[in-house]
Structure formats: C-alpha cells, structure tokens
Amino acid sequence: RALKQSNPHLKTLISVGGWDYSTYFSDVASTGARREAFAQSCLDFLLEHGFDGVDLDWEYPVSGGLSGNTNRPQDKQNFTLLLKAIREKLNLQEKKDGRRYYLTIAGGAGAGYLKKIEPAAVSGLVDYIFVMGYDMHGPWDTYADLNAPLYRPLESSPQAKNSVYDSLTAYLSSGVPVKKLVLGMPFYGYVYEGVESRNNGLYSTFTTAKSIGYDTLRSKYLNNPAYKVFRHDKAQVPYLYGNGAFLTYEDPRSIADKVSLANSLGLAGVGAWELSQDSSGALLKSAYERLHA
C-alpha cells in the first residue's frame, strides 16, 4: 500500500489458489451458495486492504494439480460460474465507488488445460489471462528437458513436446481475444543431477531434480568453468551441462525473445514468476526494454 502511494498507477490484486492451495476449489465452485460466499469474501478482503482486484489461480479444474485436490467433471462449467459470481460482485462495487476492479486468472500452458475450462466464456469475464508459459517439463518427467522452450524442438525426444508459441496459439484458436493474454515467463529453471554426457544431458534420465532461481544459477553455475553454456537454436533457450548435471533456465536473451513473440502476436503484455528470483533485475530489465523497444 505504501508503494501504491508513491506509484499511483500501480494496481495490486490478491491471488487466491496456486499449486499448493487449490485443494478445495472444486468444492467452493460446486454450488451457487458457495460461489456467492467465496465471491463476497474476496470483495470484502480487497476492500479492507486496498487491493484493486482478484486473481484466481485454480490449478486445476477437472483434473491435475497437487495430489489430494478435489476434482469433478463439472469443474469445467463451475469454473465459469465461479468467475461470474466474482465478476458480478466487482461490477456492483465499481458502480458504488467509481473505481475499476480487475479479475484475472492464471492459465495452464497447453491445449490440455483449455479442454478443462470454457475459454471463450472465461475470457468474457476476466480482464486478463496470465498464461503460465513454463513448467512444460520438470522433475515430474522421466527425462531432463527444457522448462520453457519458445518454439517446439524439431529433434525427436523421448517425451511429449510443447512450447510457449504452441500454448499461445492454442488460446487464440480457442476464442480468447489476444488483448486478454499476458505471457508469463519463468525467472527460474531446473537442475537435473545424475544425467549422462550424451547430448549434453538433454533428454537424459536423471536421479534427482529441483527448481533453481536465476540468482542462484548465476552465482553458482554461470561463472563456474565446470559448466558449459549451450543454446537450443529452435527452442531459443539456454542450458548448462557439467559435473553430471543439466540445467534449463532463462537468460536476458531468451527473455527478450519471449517478449518479442508477445509483441508480434499483439498480447496485452508479459509477466514473470517471480521477482525475488531475479534480485539483480537482469531478466526484468531485458523484458522491459524489449517490451518498449
């Protein structure tokens, strides 16, 4: 709130859900009474604390997400109804105090997610959809792979392939207006341990894997001569190999390339998960400069 006082154009939203906290969304959305109660609680909270809207991050309707989440086939329709309940509350409040209130969602990357929601109906209710253009591969896979390839690699690989471009075009093909889309970019990567040297670790089996923020990667790996930097020409992302480890990550160049794609498609903008992983601001600066080039 103090930051908003010195930056009057800044808008802040509460984000509800996420990977760890989507357990009961299916239950919340399952009846009209529950949707009404949830929508009212969102409005009460943002008014009490001076926020400008609500971001709903249900990971995920129908299926997927953290083990133990409740899921229903009806989530597809109930997701739309839950957003409608929140939108109606925000619209009424706008008429009362003359302020604009925002409703956004975080959306999964890929056509699979879009089959679990009603894209055209959802986009008619929200101001923006933050497309999570990352986690296309990670520790849950069998093979080390790229976190957020901009374009789909052409070579054969042992597991399914996806890309940022594929994800965005899937949204557009499903009826979502381009100006409702914000491209989310990762300020983190993954380090896979116990990989083979063949193909510099890419598409290798591994023993352990974990996420790694750009700050840590830069301080521990990029200046370490034991690790060699590579760049996948088609995917337009860098990766490292050394000491039996494969690291997929972003650098200022790959971030700029992603922003260029967002600009060329006419998207509303770009975003990142998340700022504390780039305390130097190197990735953020690259995104900002290319966005306004």
Number of C-alpha atoms within 10 A of each C-alpha: 12 6 8 13 9 9 10 8 8 11 14 17 17 17 17 15 18 16 13 12 15 21 21 15 26 24 16 19 24 19 13 14 11 14 23 20 13 18 22 16 13 20 20 12 14 17 13 8 10 13 18 19 23 26 23 24 20 24 23 27 26 21 16 14 19 15 8 10 20 19 18 13 12 15 23 20 18 25 25 20 21 25 23 21 19 25 23 15 17 24 15 12 16 13 10 9 8 10 12 12 22 19 22 24 21 20 23 22 27 22 17 11 20 18 13 19 21 17 20 16 16 22 19 15 18 20 18 23 27 25 23 23 29 26 17 21 21 22 19 10 14 15 21 30 28 29 26 29 30 24 20 16 17 9 6 9 13 11 13 9 17 22 21 27 20 18 25 24 15 18 23 16 12 14 14 21 19 18 14 19 25 24 24 24 25 24 23 24 22 25 23 26 20 16 23 19 15 9 9 19 25 23 20 20 17 21 13 13 19 13 16 18 21 27 18 13 21 14 10 10 18 15 11 11 9 11 18 16 14 13 13 13 10 13 19 19 24 19 25 22 24 20 13 15 23 29 28 28 24 24 18 14 16 23 25 21 17 27 26 16 16 22 17 9 16 15 18 17 17 19 18 21 16 16 17 12 19 18 13 12 14 14 24 19 14 18 25 14 11 16 16 8 8
